[in-house]
Amino acid sequence: MLGALLIVLSATTPASSVFIIAPGVIAQAGTGAFWSFAAAGVVGVFMAFVYAELASAYPLSGGEYAIVGRTLGRLPGFVVLGLIMITQLLILAVIALGVGTYLGVLFDGLDGPVVAAGTVAAATVVAIFDIKVNAVVTGIFLAIEMAALVVLAALGFLHVERPVTDLIAHPVVAGDSGLTAASAGLVAAATAVAIFSYNGYGSAVYFGEETHDAHRAIARTVLWALGITVAAELVPVTAVLLGAPDLNALFGADNMLDYFITARGGDTLNTVISLAIALAILNAVIAIMLLTSRLVFSSGRDGTWTKPVDRALTSVHPRFGTPWVATVLTGVLSAAACFLDEKFLLVVTGTSLVAVYAALCLAVIAGRRNGTTAHARYRMPWFPAAPVAALAALGYVIYQNARDEEIGRPSLGVTALVVALSAAYFVLVLRRRGGWELKGAADDDAVSPPP
């Protein structure tokens, strides 16, 4: 459980979220970002309950698609596979592209895509080693990442410029003529972004087949990962908002956290922390490589492609016990994606996660009704409050994306296209072939999935 938790926290990468996503939330909501991250944490609790119950029933390497396929049916499960497969392969490139940004404090003129592809290649090599080795590697990098967040929080709390009641009762945002009150609408809109900064706690399910007592341990891992992630992000963000020397300067800075760290700790500390964040991004790439390769492995085990391809994808390294062919293929595809336009990557991956979250909420409700999750060792409290509340929050996120003409609407269109193509492949290829067989090592107590 501890090893799985270290890898999951590395995939969630709180430091990367604080340094990459949080500035966007602050730019949108000002000091109201405190409420945005707090509200996002509540939504995270709802989704963590959903993940924990479903993962307790089906701790399988296929993750979300394996769960949805066993609760809602094979067609919805395959659609989720299409969404997750594309999202995971491309999100590796999106994250890796951040390495060059933070290494730029030492090396000028770095080629971002080349550095990103090299990062993915290095992560691929590491991911082939034994899962226990990867838990140790990611654990070491995670300790460095968390230390950077502790330093950031200390810089703020040791130099408090405004009372916490200002964040709670009087949030402000940059306006045309200075600071103005942050409206509830701005705070709510920024919450949609903050929700995704916590994402990753559910990835514990991908390591279910390699975790002792998975039916119990994976649910605990999900809940612990969510709690640690929320604390590791909300605390330093709050410290920055309380300790910034000048809010106008913070909101107007090209890089908010560079400004804050330099102002409070100097250029040398800013350089050290930038290098720590580069390591955090590498750590996230390794962790996401681990879970994505297991997703690809599971797709081959379930007979998704042709027999030769499926046979190759399910090859397990004789010494390390890892899906090495699936890992290499994941690395090659993700490294190639590093050379695609970054805006295109954001459009393709933007709203897929919303659709997957929604499918999981429906899956946990259906699992209770049709008995497919009756063997789960963990049962969420106050059912069905969590999935219903999460669905309402996800509906709001979709609404906000529909209003965004630059990325949101195109992203919704791409998500709809992936759903349509996945459904077409299932009907025209898999169903004609005789069906799609869902396999796994954790089905001994399970009820047969609906067709």
Solvent accessible surface area in square Angstrom, and as a share of the most:
residue,aa,sasa,rsa
1,M,75,0.34
2,L,123,0.61
3,G,26,0.25
4,A,9,0.07
5,L,18,0.09
6,L,46,0.23
7,I,2,0.01
8,V,0,0.00
9,L,7,0.03
10,S,0,0.00
11,A,10,0.08
12,T,3,0.02
13,T,10,0.06
14,P,0,0.00
15,A,0,0.00
16,S,7,0.04
17,S,6,0.04
18,V,2,0.01
19,F,11,0.05
20,I,86,0.44
21,I,49,0.25
22,A,1,0.01
23,P,23,0.15
24,G,42,0.40
25,V,0,0.00
26,I,3,0.02
27,A,62,0.48
28,Q,66,0.29
29,A,0,0.00
30,G,0,0.00
31,T,3,0.02
32,G,0,0.00
33,A,0,0.00
34,F,33,0.14
35,W,104,0.36
36,S,0,0.00
37,F,0,0.00
38,A,26,0.21
39,A,42,0.33
40,A,0,0.00
41,G,7,0.07
42,V,81,0.47
43,V,16,0.09
44,G,4,0.04
45,V,57,0.33
46,F,53,0.22
47,M,1,0.00
48,A,1,0.01
49,F,28,0.12
50,V,0,0.00
51,Y,6,0.02
52,A,0,0.00
53,E,0,0.00
54,L,1,0.00
55,A,0,0.00
56,S,0,0.00
57,A,0,0.00
58,Y,1,0.00
59,P,2,0.01
60,L,1,0.00
61,S,5,0.03
62,G,0,0.00
63,G,0,0.00
64,E,10,0.04
65,Y,1,0.00
66,A,2,0.02
67,I,0,0.00
68,V,0,0.00
69,G,0,0.00
70,R,6,0.02
71,T,1,0.01
72,L,54,0.27
73,G,0,0.00
74,R,59,0.22
75,L,61,0.30
76,P,51,0.32
77,G,0,0.00
78,F,9,0.04
79,V,21,0.12
80,V,5,0.03
81,L,2,0.01
82,G,14,0.13
83,L,5,0.02
84,I,8,0.04
85,M,24,0.11
86,I,66,0.34
87,T,13,0.08
88,Q,27,0.12
89,L,23,0.11
90,L,24,0.12
91,I,46,0.23
92,L,0,0.00
93,A,0,0.00
94,V,26,0.15
95,I,32,0.16
96,A,0,0.00
97,L,25,0.13
98,G,13,0.13
99,V,10,0.06
100,G,10,0.09
101,T,92,0.53
102,Y,15,0.06
103,L,45,0.22
104,G,27,0.25
105,V,61,0.35
106,L,93,0.46
107,F,112,0.47
108,D,136,0.70
109,G,84,0.80
110,L,68,0.34
111,D,79,0.41
112,G,23,0.22
113,P,49,0.31
114,V,84,0.48
115,V,31,0.18
116,A,0,0.00
117,A,16,0.13
118,G,41,0.39
119,T,13,0.08
120,V,0,0.00
121,A,54,0.42
122,A,49,0.38
123,A,0,0.00
124,T,14,0.08
125,V,92,0.53
126,V,39,0.22
127,A,0,0.00
128,I,34,0.17
129,F,83,0.34
130,D,43,0.22
131,I,33,0.17
132,K,148,0.63
133,V,68,0.39
134,N,0,0.00
135,A,11,0.09
136,V,93,0.53
137,V,40,0.23
138,T,0,0.00
139,G,15,0.14
140,I,102,0.52
141,F,41,0.17
142,L,9,0.05
143,A,62,0.48
144,I,62,0.32
145,E,0,0.00
146,M,44,0.20
147,A,52,0.41
148,A,5,0.04
149,L,7,0.03
150,V,101,0.58
151,V,54,0.31
152,L,0,0.00
153,A,12,0.09
154,A,39,0.30
155,L,20,0.10
156,G,0,0.00
157,F,89,0.37
158,L,137,0.68
159,H,73,0.32
160,V,79,0.46
161,E,90,0.40
162,R,33,0.12
163,P,76,0.48
164,V,68,0.39
165,T,80,0.46
166,D,49,0.25
167,L,1,0.00
168,I,78,0.40
169,A,64,0.49
170,H,125,0.56
171,P,22,0.14
172,V,36,0.21
173,V,15,0.09
174,A,55,0.43
175,G,32,0.31
176,D,162,0.84
177,S,111,0.72
178,G,25,0.24
179,L,71,0.35
180,T,62,0.36
181,A,87,0.67
182,A,12,0.09
183,S,58,0.38
184,A,88,0.68
185,G,48,0.46
186,L,67,0.33
187,V,21,0.12
188,A,37,0.29
189,A,17,0.13
190,A,0,0.00
191,T,17,0.10
192,A,8,0.06
193,V,61,0.35
194,A,0,0.00
195,I,14,0.07
196,F,53,0.22
197,S,2,0.01
198,Y,1,0.01
199,N,50,0.26
200,G,13,0.13
201,Y,5,0.02
202,G,3,0.03
203,S,10,0.07
204,A,0,0.00
205,V,0,0.00
206,Y,4,0.02
207,F,3,0.01
208,G,3,0.03
209,E,55,0.25
210,E,69,0.31
211,T,20,0.12
212,H,158,0.71
213,D,85,0.44
214,A,14,0.11
215,H,34,0.15
216,R,112,0.41
217,A,5,0.04
218,I,0,0.00
219,A,2,0.02
220,R,117,0.43
221,T,0,0.00
222,V,0,0.00
223,L,56,0.28
224,W,151,0.53
225,A,0,0.00
226,L,11,0.05
227,G,39,0.38
228,I,52,0.27
229,T,0,0.00
230,V,26,0.15
231,A,52,0.40
232,A,15,0.12
233,E,0,0.00
234,L,37,0.18
235,V,68,0.39
236,P,4,0.02
237,V,3,0.01
238,T,15,0.09
239,A,0,0.00
240,V,2,0.01
241,L,0,0.00
242,L,11,0.05
243,G,0,0.00
244,A,0,0.00
245,P,52,0.33
246,D,67,0.35
247,L,16,0.08
248,N,80,0.41
249,A,39,0.30
250,L,0,0.00
251,F,21,0.09
252,G,62,0.60
253,A,27,0.21
254,D,162,0.84
255,N,55,0.28
256,M,10,0.05
257,L,4,0.02
258,D,41,0.21
259,Y,54,0.21
260,F,0,0.00
261,I,1,0.00
262,T,50,0.29
263,A,53,0.41
264,R,52,0.19
265,G,36,0.34
266,G,29,0.27
267,D,104,0.54
268,T,108,0.63
269,L,47,0.23
270,N,20,0.10
271,T,37,0.21
272,V,86,0.49
273,I,5,0.02
274,S,3,0.02
275,L,58,0.29
276,A,12,0.09
277,I,0,0.00
278,A,7,0.05
279,L,60,0.30
280,A,0,0.00
281,I,0,0.00
282,L,41,0.20
283,N,0,0.00
284,A,0,0.00
285,V,0,0.00
286,I,3,0.01
287,A,0,0.00
288,I,12,0.06
289,M,0,0.00
290,L,0,0.00
291,L,6,0.03
292,T,0,0.00
293,S,0,0.00
294,R,4,0.02
295,L,0,0.00
296,V,7,0.04
297,F,30,0.13
298,S,1,0.01
299,S,0,0.00
300,G,4,0.04
301,R,46,0.17
302,D,2,0.01
303,G,28,0.27
304,T,0,0.00
305,W,76,0.27
306,T,76,0.44
307,K,162,0.69
308,P,86,0.54
309,V,68,0.39
310,D,16,0.08
311,R,158,0.58
312,A,41,0.32
313,L,7,0.03
314,T,42,0.25
315,S,36,0.23
316,V,78,0.45
317,H,43,0.19
318,P,131,0.82
319,R,197,0.72
320,F,40,0.17
321,G,46,0.44
322,T,1,0.00
323,P,10,0.06
324,W,100,0.35
325,V,33,0.19
326,A,0,0.00
327,T,0,0.00
328,V,58,0.33
329,L,70,0.35
330,T,0,0.00
331,G,5,0.04
332,V,90,0.52
333,L,82,0.41
334,S,0,0.00
335,A,21,0.16
336,A,62,0.48
337,A,6,0.04
338,C,1,0.00
339,F,121,0.50
340,L,83,0.41
341,D,93,0.48
342,E,86,0.39
343,K,95,0.40
344,F,100,0.42
345,L,0,0.00
346,L,70,0.35
347,V,17,0.10
348,V,12,0.07
349,T,12,0.07
350,G,32,0.31
351,T,2,0.01
352,S,4,0.03
353,L,26,0.13
354,V,2,0.01
355,A,33,0.25
356,V,1,0.00
357,Y,4,0.01
358,A,24,0.18
359,A,16,0.13
360,L,0,0.00
361,C,0,0.00
362,L,90,0.45
363,A,0,0.00
364,V,0,0.00
365,I,43,0.22
366,A,20,0.16
367,G,0,0.00
368,R,70,0.26
369,R,204,0.74
370,N,73,0.37
371,G,21,0.20
372,T,3,0.02
373,T,0,0.00
374,A,69,0.53
375,H,24,0.11
376,A,11,0.09
377,R,106,0.39
378,Y,46,0.18
379,R,102,0.37
380,M,8,0.04
381,P,49,0.31
382,W,196,0.69
383,F,59,0.24
384,P,64,0.40
385,A,55,0.42
386,A,3,0.03
387,P,0,0.00
388,V,82,0.47
389,A,33,0.26
390,A,0,0.00
391,L,52,0.26
392,A,71,0.55
393,A,21,0.16
394,L,3,0.01
395,G,39,0.37
396,Y,73,0.28
397,V,1,0.00
398,I,73,0.37
399,Y,117,0.45
400,Q,34,0.15
401,N,30,0.16
402,A,39,0.30
403,R,146,0.53
404,D,60,0.31
405,E,123,0.55
406,E,111,0.50
407,I,50,0.25
408,G,1,0.01
409,R,124,0.45
410,P,53,0.33
411,S,1,0.00
412,L,47,0.23
413,G,43,0.41
414,V,37,0.21
415,T,12,0.07
416,A,62,0.48
417,L,102,0.51
418,V,14,0.08
419,V,52,0.30
420,A,58,0.45
421,L,110,0.55
422,S,9,0.06
423,A,27,0.21
424,A,42,0.32
425,Y,64,0.24
426,F,8,0.03
427,V,61,0.35
428,L,98,0.49
429,V,53,0.31
430,L,0,0.00
431,R,132,0.48
432,R,191,0.70
433,R,119,0.43
434,G,72,0.69
435,G,37,0.35
436,W,5,0.02
437,E,108,0.48
438,L,21,0.10
439,K,88,0.37
440,G,26,0.25
441,A,72,0.56
442,A,13,0.10
443,D,43,0.22
444,D,136,0.70
445,D,75,0.39
446,A,27,0.21
447,V,70,0.40
448,S,94,0.61
449,P,34,0.22
450,P,39,0.24
451,P,139,0.87
